[in-house]
Amino acid sequence: MKRSASGSRGISLHRGFTLIEVLVALAVTAIALGALIRGGAGTASNADHLRNKTFAHWVAMNQVAGRRLDPDWPATGRSDGTAQMAGRRWYWEQVVAGTQDPDIRRLTVRVAAAAEAEPLMGLVAFVPRPTRR
């Protein structure tokens, strides 16, 4: 066999990646990491939104429960107020309307995280006329 001047048999002993291969690998890694970061941020944002909707739903359910337990028949019309839940102030709006049954009222409750914000949760319930004991 014929040896080259470097002492090898025509085969390079020093194998490695070319600069182009390294750059391509870095580009693929950067794209993958970018997608993972966007996905993680989307998941975190979605979890925050779902947590807020859950708290808003609880506030709305508390308002419905309060109306159902109230011994006075709710008058038709609109009312609003605030409630504390999970260390935050929530803004609710109630609309009481009549139904075809004179002994049942329709109660619509909307809950928002801020006074002028879009409601996160809307809930419709029906409240029967309280029975007198």
C-alpha positions in Angstrom: 0.0 0.0 0.0 1.0 3.4 -0.7 1.2 5.9 2.1 0.6 9.6 1.8 2.9 12.3 3.1 0.8 12.5 6.3 1.4 8.9 7.1 -2.1 7.6 6.2 -3.2 5.2 3.6 -5.2 7.8 1.6 -8.0 7.9 4.3 -8.2 10.9 6.6 -7.8 10.0 10.3 -9.4 13.2 11.4 -13.1 13.1 10.7 -15.6 15.7 11.9 -18.4 18.0 10.9 -18.0 20.7 8.3 -19.0 24.2 9.1 -22.1 23.9 6.9 -23.2 20.8 8.8 -22.8 22.6 12.2 -24.7 25.6 11.0 -27.6 23.5 9.7 -27.7 21.6 13.0 -27.8 25.0 14.9 -30.6 26.3 12.7 -32.7 23.2 13.2 -32.1 23.4 17.0 -33.0 27.1 17.0 -36.3 26.5 15.1 -37.2 23.6 17.4 -36.5 25.6 20.5 -38.5 28.5 19.2 -41.5 26.3 18.6 -41.2 24.8 22.1 -41.1 28.2 23.7 -44.1 29.4 21.7 -46.0 26.3 22.7 -45.1 26.7 26.3 -46.1 30.3 26.3 -49.4 29.4 24.7 -50.0 26.7 27.3 -49.3 29.1 30.2 -51.6 31.8 28.7 -54.3 29.2 28.2 -54.0 28.0 31.8 -54.3 31.6 33.1 -57.4 32.2 31.0 -59.0 28.9 32.2 -58.2 29.8 35.8 -59.9 33.2 35.4 -62.9 31.6 33.8 -63.2 29.1 36.6 -63.1 31.9 39.3 -65.6 33.9 37.3 -67.9 30.9 37.1 -67.7 30.5 40.9 -68.6 34.1 41.4 -71.6 33.7 39.1 -72.7 30.6 40.9 -72.4 32.4 44.3 -74.7 35.2 42.9 -77.3 32.6 41.8 -77.1 30.8 45.1 -77.6 34.1 47.0 -80.7 34.9 44.9 -82.1 31.5 45.4 -81.6 31.7 49.2 -83.0 35.2 49.4 -86.5 35.1 51.0 -87.6 38.1 48.9 -88.8 37.6 45.4 -86.3 39.3 43.1 -87.7 42.3 41.2 -87.1 42.4 37.5 -84.3 44.7 36.3 -80.6 45.1 36.3 -78.1 45.2 39.2 -74.4 45.1 39.5 -71.7 44.8 42.2 -68.4 43.3 43.1 -67.3 40.2 44.9 -64.0 38.9 46.3 -62.7 35.6 45.0 -59.2 34.2 45.1 -57.7 37.4 46.3 -59.2 39.4 43.5 -62.1 41.7 42.9 -64.6 40.5 40.4 -67.4 42.6 38.8 -70.8 41.1 38.2 -74.0 42.2 36.6 -77.4 40.5 37.1 -80.4 40.9 34.9 -83.7 39.5 36.4 -86.5 38.9 33.9 -89.9 37.3 33.9 -90.7 34.1 32.2 -93.9 32.5 30.8 -94.4 31.0 34.3 -95.4 33.7 36.8 -93.7 31.8 39.6 -90.2 31.6 37.9 -87.8 34.4 37.1 -84.9 34.2 34.7 -81.6 35.3 36.2 -78.6 36.2 33.9 -75.3 36.8 35.6 -72.2 38.1 33.8 -68.8 38.3 35.5 -65.8 40.3 34.4 -62.3 40.7 35.8 -62.4 44.5 35.5 -65.2 47.1 35.6 -65.3 47.8 31.9 -63.9 44.5 30.6 -65.7 41.9 28.5 -67.4 39.3 30.7 -65.4 36.1 31.2 -68.5 34.1 32.1 -72.2 34.3 31.5 -74.6 32.1 33.4 -78.4 31.8 33.1 -80.4 30.3 36.0 -84.1 30.2 36.9 -85.2 31.3 40.3 -88.6 30.0 41.7 -90.9 32.2 43.8 -89.9 31.7 47.5 -92.5 29.7 49.5 -93.8 31.4 52.6 -93.7 29.4 55.8 
